[in-house]
Amino acid sequence: MPKPHHAMPNDRRPLIFNLTRLASRQSSRTPTGVDRVDLRHARFVLERSNRVAVAFVHQQKDVLSLVPFDEARRLIDNLWERWVLSHPRPPLPTPRLARRFARWTNMKFRRRIDTLISSSIKQWLQGNPSPIYLNSGQVGVHHLHLHQRLIDELGAQLVFYLHDLIPIDYPEYARSLAGTETHRQRMVTMAKTGATIFTNSEYTQRRFKDYCTEQGLPIPEVRVLPIGIEEHFIMARRQPKNRIPEALAPRVYPPYFITVGTIEPRKNHLLLLHIWRQLAAELGHDCPLLVIVGRRGWENENILDLLDRSPAIRQYVVELTDLNDTDLITLLQNAKALLLPSFEEGWGIPVAEALTLGTPVLCSDIPALRECSQGAAILLDPLDSAAWREAIRTMASAHTTNTVTYTPHRWPEHLEGLASACAEPVP
């Protein structure tokens, strides 16, 4: 049995944090937007362990198990150092970590005896009644019966963070139809069992409420909690620009534009690649570079064909992956502009990061990016390639001054909002 987490006499509800997503992502060199939120919330819970009883759990399908506190802290600290502080730490050894999680869960046995919540969690709660259960990574939320048991058996108050409804609203951009159905089930669980649902934007809040109304689901309390910007982006705005790192300089040199995000159809890289093929034909050696920061994703055969086969694109388009925040800041600061022609977003972390640094932004005129950019970006129809091409050409010949005015959301404010839902007194 895992070593029980410490119990503390307190008039505040204990906290249980679902660590499943972070455990599955621990070998990744760079975080996604969901990862950033999940890690911030995990660290928030970890830092409160000296004031309130705290436990971390791991979920395998519909079975929940207690994770030893020291192991949870080790994982969170490792991810924090690599993802936020950009320290060159190796990830935790995946096979050993995976074996430990599998041993803690013992899913087949638990299902056979119909015990979806491990006895170690219940034992820990003997002196810590009515916990607040927080899932910020969305993994496992679609198992409605497990979450109903958390309420019925533990007296838990469930808090979720919702990032978007894209798999439902735009199933053509989901990895599979099964992924769309899983997200629908997440919405059902959140609506039926959630005490508080946090969303990353007013747009996501509206969509969730509208979806609940459309589906005849109850509407729980829904609060907007925008994603914060890392402090080193804010500090970098006040300092001179860094030079492009030597390791990147042979491939990346001004003038260039930058786009950040996984290469997948929803991000609309195809529009940019067609524009760059035209610019290469028109401008020749005066054509600026397009720097794509992001891994190759799914359902993108046409995009990859252009990247791999088109001579013009191969000459003027650069792909980069696994950049830490230090290098990303430098590339954003020295770019002519960030380009983000997405068809749909729940928020827009790259937009917020670029505007925080003072870098101009051309992005899609869609609800989430209008909200995120605060009127500081140039908004364009993601289908209007002519307008994008003209705006890029104009900006390519203009002198970039990095004088954009923008007020970023910050993590301390975000965590204050989270704390308000995690400081309920014991009933």
Backbone hydrogen bonds, N-H to C=O, Kabsch-Sander energy under -0.5 kcal/mol:
donor,donor_aa,acceptor,acceptor_aa,energy
13,R,424,E,-2.3
15,L,53,A,-2.6
16,I,132,I,-2.9
17,F,55,A,-2.5
18,N,134,L,-2.4
19,L,17,F,-0.8
19,L,57,V,-3.2
23,A,19,L,-2.2
24,S,20,T,-1.8
25,R,21,R,-1.4
26,Q,22,L,-0.5
26,Q,23,A,-0.6
28,S,25,R,-2.1
36,R,32,T,-2.1
37,V,33,G,-1.7
38,D,34,V,-2.6
39,L,35,D,-2.9
40,R,36,R,-2.2
41,H,37,V,-2.4
42,A,38,D,-2.3
43,R,39,L,-2.6
44,F,40,R,-2.1
45,V,41,H,-2.3
46,L,42,A,-2.6
47,E,43,R,-2.6
48,R,44,F,-0.9
48,R,45,V,-0.7
49,S,46,L,-1.5
50,N,47,E,-0.5
51,R,48,R,-2.1
52,V,48,R,-2.1
54,V,6,H,-0.6
55,A,15,L,-2.3
56,F,67,V,-0.6
57,V,17,F,-2.6
58,H,65,S,-2.5
60,Q,63,V,-2.5
61,K,59,Q,-0.5
63,V,60,Q,-1.7
64,L,116,L,-3.5
65,S,58,H,-2.5
67,V,56,F,-3.0
69,F,3,K,-0.5
72,A,68,P,-2.3
73,R,69,F,-2.7
74,R,70,D,-2.1
75,L,71,E,-2.2
76,I,72,A,-2.6
77,D,73,R,-2.8
78,N,74,R,-2.1
79,L,75,L,-2.3
80,W,76,I,-2.4
81,E,77,D,-2.3
82,R,78,N,-1.8
83,W,79,L,-3.3
84,V,79,L,-0.6
84,V,80,W,-1.6
85,L,80,W,-2.0
87,H,81,E,-3.0
89,R,87,H,-2.4
97,L,93,P,-2.1
98,A,94,T,-3.1
99,R,95,P,-2.3
100,R,96,R,-2.1
101,F,97,L,-2.4
102,A,98,A,-2.4
103,R,99,R,-2.4
104,W,100,R,-2.6
105,T,101,F,-2.1
106,N,102,A,-2.6
110,R,106,N,-2.0
111,R,107,M,-2.6
112,R,108,K,-1.7
113,I,109,F,-1.7
114,D,111,R,-1.2
115,T,110,R,-3.2
116,L,114,D,-0.6
118,S,64,L,-2.1
118,S,116,L,-0.6
121,I,118,S,-0.7
122,K,118,S,-1.5
123,Q,119,S,-2.7
124,W,120,S,-2.0
125,L,121,I,-1.7
126,Q,123,Q,-1.3
127,G,124,W,-0.7
128,N,125,L,-1.2
130,S,154,L,-0.8
132,I,14,P,-3.1
133,Y,131,P,-0.6
133,Y,157,Q,-2.4
134,L,16,I,-3.1
134,L,132,I,-0.5
135,N,159,V,-2.2
141,V,138,Q,-1.4
143,H,140,G,-1.4
144,L,142,H,-1.5
147,H,143,H,-1.5
148,Q,144,L,-2.3
149,R,145,H,-1.8
150,L,146,L,-1.8
151,I,147,H,-1.3
152,D,148,Q,-2.7
153,E,149,R,-3.4
154,L,149,R,-0.8
154,L,150,L,-0.9
155,G,151,I,-1.1
156,A,150,L,-2.1
157,Q,131,P,-2.5
158,L,156,A,-0.6
158,L,193,T,-0.6
159,V,133,Y,-3.1
160,F,196,T,-2.0
161,Y,135,N,-1.6
162,L,160,F,-0.5
162,L,198,F,-3.5
163,H,161,Y,-0.5
168,I,165,L,-1.1
169,D,165,L,-2.7
170,Y,166,I,-3.1
173,Y,170,Y,-2.3
174,A,171,P,-1.1
180,T,176,S,-1.2
181,E,177,L,-2.1
182,T,178,A,-2.5
183,H,179,G,-1.9
184,R,180,T,-2.0
185,Q,181,E,-2.2
186,R,182,T,-1.8
187,M,183,H,-2.1
188,V,184,R,-1.8
189,T,185,Q,-2.4
190,M,186,R,-2.9
191,A,187,M,-2.6
192,K,188,V,-2.6
193,T,189,T,-2.6
194,G,189,T,-0.6
194,G,190,M,-1.7
195,A,158,L,-2.9
196,T,158,L,-1.5
197,I,221,E,-2.7
198,F,160,F,-3.1
198,F,196,T,-0.5
199,T,223,R,-2.4
200,N,162,L,-1.1
205,Q,201,S,-1.9
206,R,202,E,-2.7
207,R,203,Y,-2.5
208,F,204,T,-2.4
209,K,205,Q,-2.3
210,D,206,R,-2.9
211,Y,207,R,-2.6
212,C,208,F,-2.6
213,T,209,K,-2.2
214,E,210,D,-2.7
215,Q,211,Y,-2.3
216,G,212,C,-0.6
216,G,213,T,-0.9
217,L,212,C,-3.0
221,E,195,A,-0.8
223,R,197,I,-2.6
225,L,199,T,-3.9
229,I,409,H,-2.1
233,F,230,E,-1.5
234,I,230,E,-1.1
235,M,231,E,-2.8
236,A,232,H,-1.6
237,R,233,F,-1.0
238,R,234,I,-0.6
238,R,235,M,-1.1
239,Q,236,A,-1.2
248,L,245,P,-1.4
249,A,245,P,-2.2
251,R,248,L,-1.8
252,V,248,L,-2.7
253,Y,251,R,-0.5
257,F,289,L,-2.7
258,I,337,A,-2.1
259,T,291,V,-2.4
261,G,293,V,-2.9
263,I,295,R,-3.2
264,E,262,T,-1.2
267,K,264,E,-1.5
268,N,265,P,-1.7
269,H,264,E,-0.5
271,L,268,N,-0.7
272,L,268,N,-0.9
273,L,269,H,-2.5
274,H,270,L,-2.2
275,I,271,L,-2.0
276,W,272,L,-2.6
277,R,273,L,-1.9
278,Q,274,H,-1.8
279,L,275,I,-2.8
280,A,276,W,-2.3
281,A,277,R,-1.5
282,E,278,Q,-2.1
283,L,279,L,-3.2
284,G,280,A,-1.5
286,D,283,L,-2.1
287,C,284,G,-1.9
289,L,255,P,-2.1
290,L,316,Y,-2.4
291,V,257,F,-3.0
291,V,289,L,-0.5
292,I,290,L,-0.6
292,I,318,V,-3.4
293,V,259,T,-3.0
293,V,291,V,-0.6
294,G,292,I,-0.7
294,G,320,L,-2.6
297,G,263,I,-2.3
304,L,300,N,-2.5
305,D,301,E,-2.3
306,L,302,N,-1.7
307,L,303,I,-2.3
308,D,304,L,-2.5
309,R,305,D,-2.4
310,S,305,D,-0.5
310,S,306,L,-1.5
314,R,310,S,-2.6
315,Q,311,P,-1.4
316,Y,312,A,-1.5
317,V,313,I,-2.0
318,V,290,L,-2.8
320,L,292,I,-2.9
328,L,324,N,-2.3
329,I,325,D,-2.7
330,T,326,T,-1.7
331,L,327,D,-2.3
332,L,328,L,-2.7
333,Q,329,I,-2.6
334,N,330,T,-1.7
335,A,331,L,-0.5
335,A,332,L,-0.9
336,K,256,Y,-3.3
338,L,360,P,-2.5
339,L,258,I,-2.8
340,L,362,L,-2.4
343,F,266,R,-2.7
344,E,266,R,-0.6
352,A,348,G,-2.4
353,E,349,I,-2.8
354,A,350,P,-2.5
355,L,351,V,-2.5
356,T,352,A,-2.0
357,L,353,E,-1.6
358,G,354,A,-0.5
358,G,355,L,-0.9
359,T,354,A,-2.5
362,L,338,L,-2.9
363,C,361,V,-0.5
363,C,378,I,-2.4
364,S,340,L,-2.0
365,D,380,L,-2.3
366,I,364,S,-1.8
370,R,366,I,-2.4
371,E,367,P,-2.2
372,C,368,A,-2.6
373,S,369,L,-2.3
374,Q,370,R,-0.8
374,Q,371,E,-0.5
375,G,370,R,-0.6
376,A,373,S,-2.3
378,I,361,V,-2.8
379,L,377,A,-0.6
380,L,363,C,-2.3
384,D,381,D,-1.6
385,S,383,L,-1.5
388,W,384,D,-1.9
389,R,385,S,-2.7
390,E,386,A,-2.4
391,A,387,A,-2.3
392,I,388,W,-2.5
393,R,389,R,-2.3
394,T,390,E,-2.4
395,M,391,A,-2.3
396,A,392,I,-2.3
397,S,393,R,-1.3
398,A,394,T,-0.5
398,A,395,M,-0.6
400,T,398,A,-0.6
401,T,399,H,-0.5
404,V,358,G,-0.9
406,Y,404,V,-0.5
411,W,229,I,-0.6
414,H,410,R,-1.9
415,L,411,W,-3.0
416,E,412,P,-1.7
417,G,413,E,-1.8
418,L,414,H,-2.0
419,A,415,L,-2.7
420,S,416,E,-1.3
421,A,417,G,-0.7
421,A,418,L,-1.2
422,C,418,L,-0.8
422,C,419,A,-0.6
426,V,11,D,-2.0
